[in-house]
Amino acid sequence: MSRRTVTEGWPSEPSPSDDYAEDAAADYVDAATVALRLASTEVDLTDAPPPRQGERITPASLRDAMGCLATGVCVITTVAGDDDLAMTANSVTSVSLQPPLILVCVAKTARFHDALLESGRWGVSILDAESHELSTQFATPGRDHAGQLERVQFSRGPATGVALLTSSVAQLECATTAVHPAGDHDVIIGEVKYLSQAGAGRHPLLFHRGRYRWLL
Ligand SMILES: Cc1cc2nc3c(=O)[nH]c(=O)nc-3n(C[C@H](O)[C@H](O)[C@H](O)COP(=O)(O)O)c2cc1C
């Protein structure tokens, strides 16, 4: 993992586009954020792609552009018969506070997809900063689905019984309320039946431009 400090890292001669970005961002940066930036390390941007404008829209360019949106990383869990299934996802979004709804977008080709639709109940474990190996494990295509959670610490959600990973900053349990087809994914909306922030004192794992990142 390559990291550098912000104070060492900014270019000494900002380009006009840097100025614009700083102006545009200024309204959104409060004092606490500035303090955090100065206190924390920053990701290495030397691997950033060259600036590109008005690109052709392809799966790759869309993935790259949306990869600029830094997210947390979740493991979604469900059950199929007696088996626990798990899949890494970062498309989890809050939808409504009243009633409490969240969504996850699941590829129709994912083996997890059919099991999730069938069971109608799912867990969301928002991973902590130590959990990048778990994220990789549950994102590995073709991995053995049987016994996926055998060597993983988890508890059973009190509302639905799905597995909730221990190494997370927050955990939610959901019951599916709607499934919206959307291209090669389904948007699955669930009502939150239980939530826990037992791990809120830990840092989250982040994902940005195809890499895991850390706040500190
Ligand atoms: C950080 C990260 C986020 C991901 N987010 C999603 C997602 O939101 N939806 C999805 O369908 N796949 C997502 N994936 C890919 C799945 O985890 C991957 O395809 C997985 O192997 C599917 O498992 P399955 O086919 O065994 O069910 C993500 C992968 C990574 C590494």
The ligand as a Gaussian input file, in Angstrom:
#p B3LYP/6-31G(d) Opt

LIG

0 1
 C      -15.100000      -3.290000      -3.819000
 C      -16.052000      -4.141000      -4.634000
 C      -17.372000      -3.763000      -4.762000
 C      -18.278000      -4.547000      -5.485000
 N      -19.573000      -4.117000      -5.584000
 C      -20.470000      -4.875000      -6.240000
 C      -21.847000      -4.479000      -6.288000
 O      -22.239000      -3.460000      -5.734000
 N      -22.720000      -5.290000      -6.957000
 C      -22.310000      -6.444000      -7.574000
 O      -23.152000      -7.123000      -8.173000
 N      -21.014000      -6.847000      -7.547000
 C      -20.097000      -6.094000      -6.881000
 N      -18.787000      -6.497000      -6.805000
 C      -18.394000      -7.747000      -7.486000
 C      -18.816000      -8.996000      -6.721000
 O      -18.352000      -8.963000      -5.383000
 C      -18.218000     -10.243000      -7.406000
 O      -18.665000     -10.283000      -8.734000
 C      -18.552000     -11.545000      -6.714000
 O      -17.635000     -12.523000      -7.145000
 C      -19.938000     -12.046000      -6.976000
 O      -20.062000     -13.269000      -6.294000
 P      -20.905000     -14.524000      -6.793000
 O      -20.962000     -14.501000      -8.284000
 O      -20.157000     -15.685000      -6.263000
 O      -22.234000     -14.394000      -6.177000
 C      -17.853000      -5.736000      -6.092000
 C      -16.514000      -6.134000      -5.958000
 C      -15.623000      -5.345000      -5.238000
 C      -14.194000      -5.786000      -5.079000

